[in-house]
């Protein structure tokens, strides 16, 4: 379990602001947080060093890059021994089409979020890279028809 880092209201404002717009200038961030630029930058660096801020990235439009479909795949493995779980995780980590991989409890072992250019590309991926992976017992898929919410990050509770 992760160690919780103590955060004050200024830290939370910084986190919320950066999560909303990671390209915000330090000057604008400091203004929102009620600080001058140097102490704001020190706080951001501290939040990075403590692991609260893990990374910065751009959110890309999948359709604009030719990825016309997104699929959730529910994967069951034959064995749940730790070595077998790690082997499966390593296998999917090397597949760029798999954008997310989460281990679940219950009947299904993993849920994957997969992108593909079209149904034919997804079918090829499914039959050549996923169902043939070692230790895979079954794969059930659901094509995403519409996304009504796709919000990155986590809620930042304000004090």
C-alpha positions as CSV (number, residue, x, y, z in Angstrom):
1,X,0.0,0.0,0.0
2,X,1.2,3.5,-0.9
3,X,2.4,5.8,1.9
4,X,0.2,8.8,2.0
5,X,2.1,12.1,1.8
6,X,0.8,15.0,3.9
7,X,-0.5,17.8,1.7
8,X,-1.8,21.3,2.6
9,X,-4.2,23.4,0.7
10,X,-1.6,25.0,-1.5
11,X,-0.2,21.6,-2.5
12,X,-3.7,20.4,-3.4
13,X,-4.3,23.5,-5.5
14,X,-1.0,22.9,-7.3
15,X,-1.9,19.3,-7.9
16,X,-5.4,20.1,-9.1
17,X,-4.2,22.8,-11.4
18,X,-1.4,20.7,-12.9
19,X,-3.7,17.7,-13.4
20,X,-6.1,20.0,-15.3
21,X,-3.3,21.5,-17.4
22,X,0.2,20.1,-17.1
23,X,1.6,22.7,-19.5
24,X,0.7,25.6,-17.2
25,X,3.5,28.0,-16.6
26,X,5.0,28.1,-13.2
27,X,4.0,31.8,-13.0
28,X,0.3,30.9,-13.7
29,X,0.5,28.0,-11.3
30,X,2.0,30.3,-8.6
31,X,-0.8,32.8,-9.2
32,X,-3.5,30.1,-8.7
33,X,-1.8,28.8,-5.6
34,X,-1.3,32.3,-4.1
35,X,2.5,32.1,-4.1
36,X,5.4,33.7,-5.9
37,X,7.1,31.6,-8.6
38,X,10.2,30.4,-6.6
39,X,8.3,28.8,-3.7
40,X,5.8,27.4,-6.1
41,X,8.5,25.7,-8.1
42,X,10.1,24.3,-4.9
43,X,6.7,22.8,-4.0
44,X,6.3,21.2,-7.4
45,X,9.8,19.7,-7.2
46,X,9.0,18.4,-3.7
47,X,5.8,16.8,-5.0
48,X,7.7,15.2,-7.9
49,X,10.5,13.9,-5.6
50,X,8.0,12.5,-3.1
51,X,6.2,10.6,-6.0
52,X,2.9,12.4,-5.7
53,X,3.5,13.8,-9.2
54,X,4.5,10.7,-11.2
55,X,4.7,12.1,-14.8
56,X,3.6,14.7,-17.3
57,X,2.1,13.7,-20.6
58,X,-0.1,14.8,-23.5
59,X,-3.5,13.3,-24.1
60,X,-3.7,12.3,-27.7
61,X,-6.8,11.9,-29.9
62,X,-6.9,8.2,-30.8
63,X,-9.2,8.8,-33.8
64,X,-6.9,11.5,-35.2
65,X,-4.1,8.9,-35.2
66,X,-6.3,6.4,-37.0
67,X,-7.3,4.3,-34.0
68,X,-11.0,3.8,-34.8
69,X,-11.9,1.3,-32.1
70,X,-11.3,0.7,-28.5
71,X,-12.0,-2.6,-26.8
72,X,-12.1,-3.9,-23.2
73,X,-10.8,-7.5,-22.9
74,X,-11.5,-9.6,-19.9
75,X,-8.7,-12.2,-19.6
76,X,-8.7,-15.4,-17.5
77,X,-5.5,-17.3,-16.9
78,X,-5.0,-21.0,-16.3
79,X,-2.7,-20.3,-13.4
80,X,-2.6,-17.5,-10.9
81,X,0.8,-18.3,-9.5
82,X,2.9,-15.1,-9.1
83,X,5.4,-16.1,-11.8
84,X,2.5,-16.7,-14.3
85,X,0.8,-13.4,-13.4
86,X,4.1,-11.5,-13.9
87,X,4.7,-13.3,-17.2
88,X,1.4,-12.3,-18.5
89,X,1.9,-8.7,-17.3
90,X,5.3,-8.7,-19.1
91,X,3.7,-10.0,-22.3
92,X,1.0,-7.3,-22.4
93,X,3.5,-4.6,-21.4
94,X,5.3,-5.2,-24.7
95,X,2.1,-4.8,-26.8
96,X,1.6,-1.2,-27.8
97,X,-2.1,-1.8,-28.6
98,X,-2.7,-2.5,-24.9
99,X,-3.1,0.9,-23.2
100,X,-4.1,-0.3,-19.8
101,X,-3.8,-3.6,-17.9
102,X,-5.4,-4.0,-14.5
103,X,-5.4,-7.2,-12.3
104,X,-8.8,-8.0,-10.8
105,X,-10.1,-10.2,-8.1
106,X,-12.8,-12.7,-8.8
107,X,-13.3,-14.9,-11.9
108,X,-11.5,-12.6,-14.3
109,X,-7.8,-12.1,-13.8
110,X,-7.1,-9.0,-15.9
111,X,-9.0,-6.3,-17.8
112,X,-7.2,-4.7,-20.7
113,X,-8.0,-1.6,-22.6
114,X,-6.9,-2.1,-26.2
115,X,-6.9,0.2,-29.3
116,X,-6.9,-0.8,-32.9
117,X,-7.2,0.9,-36.3
118,X,-10.3,-1.2,-37.2
119,X,-12.0,-4.4,-36.5
120,X,-9.8,-6.4,-38.8
121,X,-6.7,-5.1,-37.0
122,X,-8.2,-5.9,-33.6
123,X,-9.1,-9.4,-34.7
124,X,-5.5,-10.0,-35.9
125,X,-4.2,-8.7,-32.6
126,X,-6.6,-10.9,-30.6
127,X,-5.8,-14.1,-32.5
128,X,-2.1,-13.6,-32.9
129,X,-1.0,-11.8,-29.8
130,X,-3.5,-12.1,-27.0
131,X,-5.3,-15.5,-27.1
132,X,-2.0,-17.2,-28.0
133,X,-0.2,-15.7,-25.0
134,X,1.1,-18.4,-22.6
135,X,-1.3,-19.3,-19.8
136,X,-4.3,-17.5,-21.3
137,X,-7.4,-19.6,-20.7
138,X,-10.0,-17.3,-22.1
139,X,-10.6,-13.8,-23.4
140,X,-14.0,-12.1,-23.5
141,X,-14.1,-8.8,-25.4
142,X,-16.5,-5.8,-25.5
143,X,-16.2,-3.1,-28.2
144,X,-16.6,0.4,-26.7
145,X,-19.5,2.1,-28.5
146,X,-19.3,5.5,-26.9
147,X,-17.3,7.1,-24.1
148,X,-19.2,9.6,-22.0
149,X,-16.4,10.3,-19.5
150,X,-12.6,9.9,-19.9
151,X,-10.9,11.8,-17.2
152,X,-7.3,11.1,-16.3
153,X,-5.9,11.3,-12.9
154,X,-7.6,11.1,-9.5
155,X,-9.8,13.6,-7.6
156,X,-7.8,16.1,-5.5
157,X,-9.7,16.6,-2.3
158,X,-9.6,20.2,-1.2
159,X,-9.3,20.9,2.5
